Amino acid sequence: MKRLKVKVCGMREPANMQALALLPIDYMGFIFYEKSARYTPELPNMLIPDRIKKTGVFVNAEKAFIHKKVEQGLQAIQLHGQELPAFCEQVKTADIEVIKAFGMDADLSWKTFAPYVGVVDYFLFDTSSPQHGGTGRTFDWALLKSYPYDVPYFLSGGLDLANIPHALAIADERLIGLDINSKFELEPGLKDIDKLKKALKIIRHE
């Protein structure tokens, strides 16, 4: 069974980040969107291991603002708004991964995704919401059965200890990672490290 990447998003507290950095995760996400309950204005200056990609989450941000955060040390960018393919291309560089997030619902049309194919590195499928994620709710994963493109994707939205085994059972090689957030929090922006350890044991098949 392949090893799925694990992205823990919505980090804000330095001590909490340090504890998380000791765990076998692949991405640590920081939300630079002021309307989010997990908003952080700055990328932390603490040392995070190179094996963990610091990921900035942006919602319809200005290109200059994104570039500023990249210069501060990001290795990945997650675009969670209505960013067009041309914009995604403009903020992508050889050293920066671009993840384009989409809200999933029954009105989904896969044609919407076509212009992003070959432009972004990954898609991220989250539960559709006006607040651009962080709802703690899952979407209907049956939608994934008709996903027509080769772009690998992260699964997000309401992942918890109960449904992670079901996510691992999704038979799709394009599923390359799980995005964990609100169901593993003591409060917005503060992760429950013990609960994350349990999730990682499940994901890593330990």
Secondary structure, DSSP 8 states (H G I E B T S, - for coil): ----EEEE-----HHHHHHHTTSS-SEEEEE--TTSTTB-SS---S---TTSEEEEEESS--HHHHHHHHHTT-SEEEE-S---HHHHHHH--TT-EEEEEEEE-TT--GGGGGGGTTT-SEEEEEE--TTSS-------GGGGGG------EEE-SS--TTTHHHHHT---TTEEEEEE-GGGEEETTEE-HHHHHHHHHHHTT-
